[in-house]
Structures are given as structure tokens and as C-alpha cells.
Amino acid sequence: MSPQEKPPAPAVWTSLEGIAYGGDYNPEQWPVSVRMEDLELMKEAGVTFLSVGIFSWGLLEPSEGEYDFGWLDDVLDNLAAAGIKVALATATAAPPAWLVRKHPEILPVTADGTVLGPGSRRHYTPSSAVYRRYATGITRVLAERYKDHPALALWHVDNELGCHVSEFYGDEDAAAFRDWLERRYGSIDALNAAWGTAFWSQHYASFEEILPPRVAPSTLNPGQQLDFQRFNSWALMDYYHALLEVLREVTPGVPATTNLMVSSATKSMDYFDWAKDLDVIANDHYLVAADPERQIELAFSADLTRGVAGGDPWILMEHSTSAVNWQPRNQPKMPGEMLRNSLAHVARGADAVMFFQWRQSFAGSEKFHSAMVPHGGRDTRVWREVVELGASLKRLAPVRGSRVESRAAIVFDYEAWWASEIDSHPSHDVKYLDLMRAFHRSLFLRGIAADLVHPSASLEGYDLVLVCTLYSVTDAAAANIASAARAGATVLVSYFSGIVDERDHIRLGGYPGAFRGLLGVTVEEFHPLLAGSTVKLSNGPGDGPGVGWVGSVWSEHVHVADVSGDASTDGPAEVLATFTEYPLDGVPALTRRPEGAGSAWYLATFPDQDGIEALVDRLLAESGVAAVAEADQGVELTRRRGADGRSFVFAINHSRADATVRVAGEELLSGERFAGTVPAGGVAVIAED
């Protein structure tokens, strides 16, 4: 079952009305008097949904087998009385001190053999049988106690699995890795073939000889590295399954999720694989304050989260009201930025907006991390914006359940990311996300939301499909992409795509391997560019998209395939731009070939910004993909459409000047007819006529 075909989530969490609003609530940090004040403040802010108990194991079970649930009983009872629903955590994200003291073997081990100790969080390995026994134990106790509680709407399983440490190299991890490999391959001969162990005398006689890819004298076996990435993603997910199995047994009608960390920085977990076992996708997202275009990274991460969710609405489980505490320089968000950030997530599919955390801590590692209730309390800009956001989300209730509308897709595959950045490749400068994010940025600036989708997902309905640096690809996924072109889509494939299969074996016969037939080109040899070097391009004999582009990172010796006399093809590839410098002078750099009702383009370098913009203009013109509305520069645009046909245009003005947006309808935040102007730094949500 593909991510886009997963069954719908149980209706329990959707019993909340409108866009859910709240955050992580950690009442165990505060006396009862503060907890009672919290209830009044939550009412003022419009809070409807909270995550509770994420890091509370040490207080719920202060010593083995001895429990203290009195404080949590009171908290949940009070929240239920206030009409606030809860995502109740399994409390397993940080083992208590008594457990580490009794069983230090649960601690994670790094590639160089370092044991990561307690005193922080996430100090366990998911393959530890001992840790699983204790974690499933506390999960069962919590589930049995609160299974019928009126506040319970969702199970929050563990927390940010894979955060801080996502690769595990200890002896118990090694044994689990070997078991996983044996299940995957069935025989040691099949593993040797997959890993190409004839090279460097790496042949294995049995699975017992295999270790994780620990620190070694030189580059490690690529197949081993790729499988270890797969294993670690699976091991964390398998641990999630162990807790989920308990919850399913005790509370079969309550949905469950865990908060993913979908962003352009999180690489270690294959979230498309995880999605099938999450009743609703939940994500944590934090801005990098030093990024001047951080709103574009937010959009990329939200679009990827929506892709993981198969297009369904999802939960923004965490983001920040202002500054975080873990970046080198933790700047606050600018006035109005929290509202823009929050509604940008809603614009791209979120049906819940939540923060870390409700009340800013007075002690501990995250005491300088912003929260909904800051240290200064009510008389602060942050609190006033928190109240404003709550009121705004209440007015957006009609948007809930609608889906983002997009005719452009960007193919995204975690396994291709892992494989493309393994050592010993032609260039360390080829990074999986770089070209993809350049294209996404260009679409963002044009008011076009792109779906980031797995290569196996259905591409039906997309008029533009971008395939960037898809280094590894299965035969089925390559055929799926080709079928999109035949069905009428404009498909662009970039350099370093289709090079290997899922085992990281070269597809012989010439690059780009899996896509040669679709593209009508063959690459004889790679010419990666040295650091800081560029290559000039110009038009070919066709009507190219621009003259005088500059490429960086990559170039290659491309040949257009000779299809004369081959009646089975739709024609040869047309050269639209060529390299103009030795040794590739006159060699194709951009080609286009008709394929069925659509077309297949090939890009052999990383164009500069002018080149990206010109190329995107050409692709949009051919595919017919356009912005959801006309707007001035600096306005982020998306459209969500409900099952009843109602559509909502989100216009987020990131500029410092008022902007014109041509949409007719009611502006939901104000309740008035939209006048066509979004103020500087403001947001409009228009229910279209």
C-alpha cells in the first residue's frame, strides 16, 4: 500500500471542531496554583488541544513498580472539564534514572564506540530488549488507567524518534541488524551479491560475521551503509510498533501517532515508510533564524509533510512562538511572524497548530526556549500574538478537512537521499536536496504549491513532475515516472538520476540508467566541477528557454540517442541548450523529448538562479501549471479545497509593503468582503466565490 492509499484515520481526533490549537503541556514542572492559572489562560488563548506527559516517566514511576498518578489524574480531569482534548504521551522519550542505573546496557553506542550517557534525553537504543520491556510496561499502565478518560483524543507515542541519535552501533544493535539482514535477504549468498562483497575481499560466510558500519580505515561498503540506514529507520519504527501494539490492544478506538521531524535537515528516517502506521501524520518544525528565506524552508517542509500524509490534513505538533534555545544565536521571531508561520502550515495542509511548549520553563535545558506563556506572562508581545492566533484559527474552522490543491509534483525519496550521499561518489558537492529546493523555491515565488511525493505514489493529475538527483530508483518507480509523461505531464529529470538500482548497483549501458529510454539521451562520462568552478551554457538549435546560463556543481558528456528508423519511439530528443566550454563545447546540457501526450526533459547541470527561473517559466508554460491567483511579489499563495467544493485561498504577505491579490470572496479572518489588499506582513484567507 502506497502512502497515498493508507486507510483514513479514526474519527476520534477529528472530533475537535475547527483547527485545533495548543501545545506541549508539562504541568509536572509547576505547582497546583500555576496549573489552575493555566486553565484560565488557556481559555483566554482559545486552546483546544494539548500534548501531555511526554517527559514525565520519572515522576509517574519514581521507582520501579511504584506509581504516582495523582497529579496527572487531576490535570486530565481539569482539562476535560474545560473542554480541552489531549494527546496523551507514553512518557517513554527519556528513561528514568533508576532504569539507567539498573540497566546501563540500554544506552546508545556511536560508530566509534562511545556510550552516550544519561542526563539529557533519548538515551536508549530502540533495539534494547530490556528497554522495550520497560517502555511497553509503562505504556500499558497508562493505557489501562486512562483508556476511558474523556480528555483522551490521541496517543502521542514516545517523542521525536531519532532525534539527537538516529544510528545505533552497540552489540545488541549489531545482533538486530544481522537479524534484519537475514529476513531481508534470506541467504548470505544473496547478501554478498547485493553488497558486491567480491570487492576488497569483503565476502561473508555467515550473517554472524556482519557488524554495523563502525569507524573503519577507509570508505565502507556502500551496500552495507545503505542497508544500515534502512535498518535504523526500521528499528525506530519497530520500537514504535511495540508501543503501538499495546495501545491497539487496550484502546482500539483511540488513534495514535508520533511526532515526526519532517524538514530539510532530517535525513535518517524514511517517513514515507512510517506513514502507513500513523493514524494521522504529526510533525515538529523549527525555523533556522539565520536563514533569510526561512519561510521558503518552512513551505518545503510543510509540503513534504503533506506528501508523507498522502495529501490528508496533518497535525503541526510543535513549532515555536519565538526564539528557540539550541541554535548558535537564538533570535526571536519578528512581530507577526508567528501568525504567518502558523497559517503557512495551515495553508499547506495542517489542521492543528501546536507549540513547544505551553508555559516557558523556569529551569532546565530549554528554559530559554519560547512558549505560549512566556516568562513575562500576559503583558508581552508573544502572549498578545498567542491570543490573536487563537482567535484567527477559530475563524478558520470552515477550512478544516480540506486538502491542498496542486498540479505540480516533486519526487522525493529518502532512500535515494541516503544512497546519493554515500562516500566515494564523483562529487561531494552533489547534495540530494540542493537542486530540488532550488526548483521548489522558484515555484514558491510564483505562488505555486508543489506536492512532494514518493516515486511510487500515483502521479495522476499532475501536469508537472520534477525529478531531481534521484540517484537510486527501482524499475517500478522509473516506469511510474515515465507513465506520467505518457499520460500528458511535463516531466523533468536532472543529472545523477537513475544511476543505480535499489541495491546501489550501477545500471550498465550508460547513464542515466533507468531513464535513458524516457529521455532519449545517454551520458558517456561525468564531468563534475571543482569547488567554485562554473560552466557556461547557451541555446541549442531549438527554441531554448534562455541564453547565457551558468552551471555549477556538475556537467557531463551527453549524447542524444539516434532513433532514426525506430517506429516505437515518439521522436528524438531536441537539444535546447548546450555547454559552450572545453571539453564539452557543443555537448547538450538541456534536452526535451516528446513522450506520449507529454514530454521528458533532461537537465545535465545545476543552473544559476537566472537559469532556474527561465527553465521554470518554460516548464510552466508547457504544462499549463499556474498560480492560484494573481498577486504582487512577496506573497505566498496556496489553495485548499473541501470535499464539498468550497475553496480557500491563503495569501501570506512576507514583504514590508501592502500587496495586491486578485481573489474574490469573503476574507475569513476579518469576516468581511476581501478588498484585494493584504497588508505588509499580514495574512488573508479568502473563501472564494
Buried (B, 14 or more C-beta within 10 A) or exposed (E): EBBBEBEEBBEBBBEBEBBBBBBBBBBBBBEEEEBEBBBEBBEEBBBBBBBBBBBBBBBBBEEEEEBEBEBBEEBBEBBBEBEBBBBBBBBBBBBBEBBBEEBEBBBBBBBEEEEBEBEEBBBBBBBBEBBBEBBBBBBBBBBEBBBEBBBBBBBBBBBBBBBEBBBBBBEBBBBBBBEBBBEBBEEBEEBBBBBBBEEEEBEBEEBEEBBBBBEEEEEBBBBBBBBBBBBBBBBBBBBBEBBBEBBBEBBEEBBBBBBBBBBBEBBBBBBBBBBBBBBBBBBBBBBEBEEEEBBBBBBBBBBBBBBBBBBBBBBBBBBBBBBBBEEEEBEBBEEBBBBBBBBBBBBBBBBBBBBBBBBBBEEEEBEBBBBBBBBEEEEBBBBEBBBBBBEBBBBBEBBBBBBBBBBBBBBBBBBBBBBBBBEEBBBEBBBBBBBBBBBBBBBBBBBBBBBBBBBBBBBEEBBBBBBBBBBBBBEEBBEBBBBBBBBBBBBBBBBBBBBBBBBBBEBEEBBBBBBBBBBBBBBEEBBBBEEEEBBBBBBBEBEBBBEBBBBBBBBBBBBBBEBEEEEEBBEBBBBBBBBBBEEBEEBBBBBBBBBBEBBBBBBBBBBBEEBBBBBBBBBBEBBEBBBBBEBBEBBBBBBBBBEEEBBBBBBBBBEEEEBEBEBEBBBBBEEEEBEBBBEEBBBBBBBBE
